[in-house]
Amino acid sequence: MQKIILASTSPRRKELLEKTGLAFDIATSDYEEDMTLPLAPKELVIYLSQGKAKAVASKYPDAIIIAADTIVVYNNTILGKPHTAEKARIMLKILSGNVHSVLTSYTVLDTKKNKIISRMVESTVYFKKLIKEEINKYVATKEPMDKAGAYAVQGLGSSLIDRIEGSFSSIVGLPIEELLETLKEFGIKV
């Protein structure tokens, strides 16, 4: 059986994939994400997941590579990882009381057969109306710094959300139900 490689160091993606019972290894993708490419958000997220998969594929001549990318989109604007407290506060203020999309694309690549399938899952997140103190308290936890859109749906950020429509695992970073269906097309059943 071919080795399955998760091309991600995200602890959240690792945890989600572990819950399926699949045996897999982790490989770091040295792919350089370019969020400034002139692509629509749905095209960009697919392009980025493919880039991550292909960057790892060259190291494994007989493996199934799984890569993913997640972006938060509000009013057709991508909200990336804030990295600073000030940027996190700005993003959370934008999302406060509003509805946004979370787009996660995953790519499955069979390096032996050179077969590649990429799919994108869109989910909708409804944010509560937040007051300044709530935003500051959340930013002080440092949880938003490395999260697209400045929040973690599976962490403390869940308190900021009124409701979601779509795939919870996709919002976390890997749409498990859809991924398992795609893996069947590669002969992998869980």
Helices and strands as residue ranges (DSSP letters): E 3-6, H 11-18, E 25-26, H 41-57, E 63-74, E 77-79, H 85-95, E 99-110, E 115-127, H 132-140, G 143-146, G 148-150, G 156-160, E 161-165, H 168-172, H 176-184
